[in-house]
Amino acid sequence: MNAESDIGVAVISFAAVGLASWSRRSSFVVPEGFYGLLYRHGKSLHRISPGRHRFWQRGYTVRLVDMRKTTLDVAGQQVLSADNTALQLNTVLTYQIIQAETALHEVQDYAAHLRTAVQLAVRSVVGATPLADLSRQRFDIGKELFARVEPEADRLGIIIHALEIKEIVLRGELSEK
């Protein structure tokens, strides 16, 4: 072999090695307002901040978590008041994830968990309140709902900014169960 062919083989092999190592890298972009949870082969490593991130080995994945304020409508909660009046309540919850790792790893679906906590709080608070007091004490009931849901949200690394009754509708077809 001559020197030119040795150089050609060296350049081709160097290019192949460079291409192989480039294909092994993982690149992720975490947008503003989000955090990324970094995993390697399914194991949680740590949180990564907004920006572009490159990892030179295989097996990395990122799960994005929205850290902005989020509104959750809990619509159509049917409940009986203390005087057995059938009602349908619509509530709205404004929350923000503070600890992304806790929110994603403690429960399967943190939004569904919050929705269930709000529904249970509505049933217990409204079920103990007569219909006449519901419309007059709407904001006080919202504060009581907030107080009941906040500890559960706090356990998940979520802060609640507001929890209010949006609408109260009288229903005639509900029966006590």
JOWOVEN-V670417 format. One line per field, one symbol per residue. phi: phi as a letter, one per 30 degrees, with the letter a starting at -180 (. if undefined). psi: psi as a letter, one per 30 degrees, with the letter a starting at -180 (. if undefined). burial: 1 if it has 24 or more other ideal C-beta (glycine too) atoms within 12 Angstrom, else 0. A space follows every 10 residues. Layout:
# JOWOVEN-V670417
phi->???
psi->???
burial->???
This chain:
# JOWOVEN-V670417
phi->.cdddddddd dddddddddd dddddcbbcc ddjbbcccbb hicdcadcde kcbbbcbdjc bbcdbdcddb cbdccidcac ddchcdbbcc bbccbbdccd ddddcdbdbd ddddeddddd dddddddccd edddddcedd dedddeddde dddddcibcc cabbddabbd bccdbdc
psi->kleeeeeeee eeeeeeeeee fefflkkkkj lkfllkjkkj hfkkdlkklk akkkkgllgk lkkkkjglkk kjkjkgjklk lfghkklkkk lkkklkkeje eeeffeleje eeeeeeeeee eeeeeefgkl eefeeeheee eeeeeeeefe eeeefggkkk ekjlkekkkk kffklk.
burial->0000000000 0000000000 0000010101 0001111110 0000001100 0010000001 0111111001 0101001111 1000111110 1111111101 1011000001 1011111110 1110111010 1001000100 1101110111 0111011111 0111110100 0000000
